[in-house]
């Protein structure tokens, strides 16, 4: 199957700093990429959907100015958590899909664990 | 978006067949049904996808009745390494829309 990578796999930062997480599709071109957040013992929560070359679509309740998403190429999307606070500590997971049709398989990255002190 | 309902948890023993059923009463005509597996601190892994009847691959089978209001993921002869959370997702069928993850089913395989 297709491979999606994330970097870094874990990060610890001080409150108030910004953190950038990269998501790459290694062997396919991803027209659509997704960012999820998962708290312990909970399910994945979709944060935003991004299509290459256009602005991301954020889910209700997700602050677009705090979680900056860039999908500048067909193989790379980045999520920047700006002015991170302890409540932003979570497991962030990206996924990628070749096309835009919902029946196309989404391939998930391994996740990035963020701890804000 | 079609909402899904799954058992919160299930226990099984090694070597048994496990069937996890998902209800999706308001599934739309264009919706597909997809199952993912997630281990702790990892991203979900695609297991199988179907639209109707039966789909089988090297790891699982997916049974979908004619009314498509439910689906059953069947894992043959589970092992300890199949202990994970299993998510049933139903696409809303609209162009460009995404799946919504429900709480999933926590499967524990015992020796």
Interface residues (C-beta under 8 A of the other chain):
Chain A: X1 X4 X6 X32 X34 X36 X42 X43 X44 X45 X46 X49 X51 X91 X93 X94 X95 X100 X101 X102 X103 X105 X106 X107 X108 X109 X110 X111 X113
Chain B: X30 X31 X32 X34 X36 X41 X42 X43 X44 X45 X46 X49 X51 X87 X91 X92 X93 X94 X95 X96 X97 X98 X99 X100 X101 X102 X103 X104
